[in-house]
Amino acid sequence: MAIPSYQTFMLPALRVLAETDTLHLKEVATRAADALGVPAEERELLLPSGTQAIFRNRAGWALSYMKYAGLVTTTKRGVYQITDRGREVLRRGLPRVDNTVLQEFEEFRTFMERYRTAQDARQHGAGSELTTSDNASPEEALLAAYENLRENLASQLIDMLKGVSPVRFEAIVIDVLQAMGYGGGRAGAARAVGRSGDGGIDGVIEEDRLGLDTLYVQAKRWESTVGRPTVQAFAGALQGQRATKGVLITTSDFSADARRYVENLSTRIVLIDGQRLAEMMIDHDVGVSVEATYAVKRLDSDYFEE
């Protein structure tokens, strides 16, 4: 089964709190997950950031929203307690408590209006989708939106790379590898060889000052899949240079046979396809620029302690 949405966590979390005086978020999340029948393997799944279990994150957002509506309150950091309003909602015997129910209360409507106003001011154009989605918590929705933007940017980069000249592509590949730290950031440590290269070597990066450790590069600005013969030819070129390692980069992809071939070589060859190259460019700010930065902040409860 899929992990229940953060709104689905509201009713069982409210019921859990009705059975006790106060309870920590972790325990509320665990007991609510028990009530919803969330299997153990689903509870191990983490947010894309890897910082928290998805089910616990969704239970946390359920509690946060119910707190805005006055159904629960906090007695201290991370510790929740049901309110009289929360008990009244439970007495109704509703089959589900969600944002629609919370909209009955002025405090929650005020919170939602503030959020929508902030969204409009930032021109996200997403309306209130991040808060009303029944499939993900706002944090998950934010992460999903980020991944979507990143995927779209990667696609644009691949299209752009396929349109540049072979010489320019070779230079870009060298820039990416240098941005990743190869060559130690030294001037002249990396160079594109181009058509003068020997046996298909398009670039050379000297990883130490004496040139004792050298990385050889071949760049293929191709549309079609790169097969084993091309990779095998590159391996031969590396042997001709007595090289121990090389990187073969393409704008397209590698065949399964080509990937298997490099696994058994004594010479270390890394294959980088177009998707991975685009991701490397994004991660190391090559060919992209920062349009906006958003800091996601959390309340520091320790600051307010006496």
N, C-alpha and C positions, 0 to 999 in steps of 0.2 A: 504494500500500500504506500501511497505517497504521504509525505509528512503533512499533517493538517496545516491549514493556513493560520496566520496569527489571529484572525477573527474567530476561527473555530476553537482556538484555545481559550477564548474568553469565558464561556459558560463553565467548562470543567475547572478552570482556575478559580472562578468565583465560588464554586461549590467546595473546592478544597479549602479555601480560606474560611468558609462558613463553618467548617468542622473544627477549627482551631482558633486560638487567640491571635498569634502572629506566626508568620512563616517566612523563611528566606526564599528568594527568587528561585534558587536551584531546586529546593524541595517542592515548591509550587509547580515548577516546570516538570519535575519527575513524576509527581503524583497526577498531574493533568495528563501527561503522556501515557501513564498507566491507564487512566480512565478512557482515553481515546484509543487504546490498543496499539500504540506506536511500537513496532518491533525493535529489538535491541540493535539490529544492524542499521536501522534508519536513524537511531539516536547517535550513531558514530559519525554521521555525515556532517561535514563542516561547511561553514560559509566559504565562498571563494577566497576570502582573505585568510582563511585558516585559523581565525582567532577564536571562534566559538562554534558550538554545536548548533545546527540550524533549528532544532526543536526548542532549544533553550532560548535562542534569539527570538523566535516567534512568540514563545510564552512571555518573554520580557516585554515585547511590544504590546501584547494583549493587556498586560498589567498596566503599562504606561498609559494606554488609551483609556482604560477603565478608571485610572486615577484622574485623568483630565475630566472625566464625566462624573467624578465624585462617588464611584462605586467602591473603590478601594482607596486606602491611604498608606503612607509609609511611616513607620515608627522610628526607624533609623535606616542607615544605608543598606539597601537591598532587602529590607524586611518589610513585608506587606501585611495589611490587616483589612478585613472587610468593613464597610461602613453600614450605617442604618439604611442608606439608599441602596446599597448593594444587596442587603438582605431583602429589601422590599421588591427589588427586581427578581430575585430568586423565588419569592413567594408567588409571583405571577405564573410560574410553571411554564415559562417560554421554552420552546424547543431549541432556540438558538439565541445567543446574545452576540450582536455584532455592531458595526458602526451605525447601522440604521437605528438600532435601539438606543445607542449612546446619543444620537442626534436629538433625542427627546429632552436632553438636559442642556440648559443654557451655557453652562461652563464649557461643555464639549463643542457646542456650536460656535462659541467665541474662539476657541482654540483652532477649529477648522477654518474659520474665516481669516484668522491671522495667518495661517499657513498658506491659504490660497492667495492672499494678498502678497505674501512674500514670493510665492511662485510666479505670479504675474509680473511682479517688479523685476524679477530676474529673467523674464522672457523665455522661460523654459518651454512654453507652449504645450506642456503636458497636463495642464489643468490640475486636478486633484488625484490623478491616477496613482501616484506613489502612496497615497494614504488610503485609497479606497479599494485597491486591488485585493481580491480575496485569496490570491495565490501566493503572496509573498509579503514579508514585512517591509516597511519603508527602507530599511538598510539593505535588504536583499534586492529591492527594486532599484535602489541607487547603484548597487554593484552591477546589476544586470544592465542598466543603462550605460554604465561606464564600459562594460565589456562590448556592448553593441557599438558604441562609438569607436572603440579600439579596433574592432573587427572591420568596420566600415573604412577606417583610416588605412588599415593594412591592405584592404582591397584596392584603394586608390593608389597606394604606393606601388603595388605590383603592376597596376596598369601603367603608371608613370615609368617604372623601370623598363617595361617592355617597349616603351617608345623612345628611349634614349639610344644613342649610338653605342656600338660595342666598346669603343674607347672610353666613352663617358661611364659606361656601366663598370668597366674594370676599375676606374678611378673611384667610383662610389663604393665598390666592394672593399677597396683598400681603406677608404675613409671609415667604413663601418668597423673593420677589424682593428684599426688604430683606436677608434673610440672605445672599443672593448678592452683596450689596454695592451694589445699586442704591439711590440716595438717599444714599449716603455714610455711612449709619448715623446721620444727623441726625434728631432728633425732629421730627415734623411734615412730613418730606420726602415721606412717602407717606400716601395716604389712600384708603379705599374710598368710592366715590361712591354705589353702590347704585342704588335706583330713581329717585333724583333726577338720575341721569346723563343726559347729552345724547347721543342717538343710539346708545345701547348701550355707552357708556363706563362701566366698572364701577370703575375705579381709576386714580389718577394718581400718578406718582412724579416729583418734581422732582430731577433728577440733579445740579444745581449749585445753589448758594446763591441765585443771582439768578433761578432759574426759567427760564433761557434755553434749557435743554435738558430736555424733558419726555417721559416715557414713559407712553403710554396703555395701559390694560389692559382686556381683556374676559374674563370668566370664565364658562364654560358648564358647569354641573353637569348633564351630559346622559348618557343611556344609549346613545342612538343616535349614529351617525356624523355628524359635523359636515360639511356639504357646502359647495359653493362659494357658494351664495346667502348663507349666514350670514357667510362670510369676506368676501364682496363688500360686504355691508352694513357690516361693521366698517371696511373700507377707506374707505367713504363717510363714516363717522363721523369717521375720522381726518382726511380732507380738510376736513370741516367745522370741525375744530379747528386746521387748518393744521399738523397734526402730521407729523413726518418718520418716526416709528417707533412701532410698537405691538406688543403681545404678546397673542395670543389663546390662552387656556388652557382645556382641557376635561378632563373625567374620562373621556371615551370616546376617540374617534380621529377623524382627518380623512380625507375621501375623497381619492383620488388627484387628482381634478379640483381640489379645494380647494388641495392642495399645489402643483400646477402653476400655479394662478392667482397665488399670491403671488410666484412666481419672477420674473415679468415686471413687477411693480409698481415705480414710482419710490419709493413709500413703503415703507419697510422694515417688513415684518410677520413676526414669528416665531410659528410654530405649535407649541404644546406639548401633546402628548396626555397621557392619563392615566398611561401607563407612564413617560414622561419626567418628569412632574411628581412621581410617587412617588420616582423615583431622585434628583431634586433635593432632595426633602424628607429623604431618607436622608443624602445627601452633606452637607447643611447643617444637620442636626439640628433639623428642624422637625417636630413631632408625633411624634418618636421619642426614645428615651433609650438610653444605653449600658448594656447588661446585663452584659457582661463584656469584658475586653480581654486578648488573649493576645499576648505578645511572642515572635516566632520569632527565636531567636538562633543565631549561628554561632560556631564556635571561632575565636578570634583567635590564630593561630599566632605572629604577630609578637610578642605579649606574652611568649612563653616563650623567645624568642631571647636569647642572651647579649649 
